[in-house]
Structures are given as structure tokens and as C-alpha cells.
Amino acid sequence: MRKILALIAILFVKLAIAQTTDLAISVETRDVNNNQISQAHIFEEFYYLITITNPGSTVSNATFSQTFNSGLTVINYTSINALGGAQLATNLTINSNTLTGTLPNMPASSSVQIKLLVYAPVTAGGISNTSSVEPPSGTTDTNPSSNQSIIATNIYFIDIDFNITQTQIAPSPSTSVVPWGGTA
């Protein structure tokens, strides 16, 4: 009986020591006026707003990634709006078409955002982007279904509507014009 109680005590201590958290990530597409959008023109400037929250226990050194369409041109990326004691994301790096970073400190009930400013691709069509967040090694996420967010954005051509006005500059409008090969 003592061996069983000792085994139960050891298992209880191991379970109590294991760190858990509940990280979550979401991503939105916004125009430069901060309006949420689902479509953009070719070459248009817009941004992805990635929000990472932690309704679980405090966690340090979690990581995130945002894989974006290879047709996008990255203008800038930065960590913003650290709330609830969270620290801004660090080690922000783009490799190929993936932005990655580290979340140094995410206390319970905290959040931080990453802004990825881009130009739309030069071709029309749908593009999708995937964001994900992972706890550090040794930490279990109690709700891993909220660790990924996928967003689609339609890229379309700009309608061109223009008029042409022709004005004769030379010779002046009152001068008669001699036909080609003729003499005046």
C-alpha cells in the first residue's frame, strides 16, 4: 500500500510541476486607414495585424510565425500593443516568405500584436496566409486548436477609366495643313 501511495504522490508532483498555458493567435487584413478588408487592388499597400493572446498561465519564450504569399512585397514589420504585462515580440526575422519571432513574456490575460505592412501582389487572385503560435519546449498548450489562424484576401485589378483630349500644338490651328508629299 505504501508503494502505491508513493507512486501516486510522485505522479501528482510531476503533474503539478508540468507547465501549461493557453496561447491563441488571430490575424486580420487591414487597409492603411485601419479598416478591416477582405480584398485589395494589385500593388495596394495594406497590412496584416496578428494578435497573440494568453488566457492561460504565464509563459516565456513562446514563438510565432506568419507565412505569407510569396507575391507580397514586405514594406515593414513591427511588434506593437503589448498589454497586460506582455513584452513586445523580439527576434523578428523574415526568411523567404515567413515572419518569425519570440514572445519573451506573456503573463496570464496578456496580449501582443505584430503588424506586417505589405504591397499586394502584381497579379490578381486569391492569396492566403497562415499564422501560428507555439509554447516553448516543456510547456503544454491546453487548447492547441487556437494556435493557428488562416486568412484569405482577394487581390483584384484596378478599373481604369480615362479620357483622352487631343489638342493641336503645331502648326497653329488656323494654319492650313498640306497633305503628305504636297507643296504649300
Salt bridges, closest charged atoms under 4 A:
GLU28 OE1 - ARG30 NH2 2.60
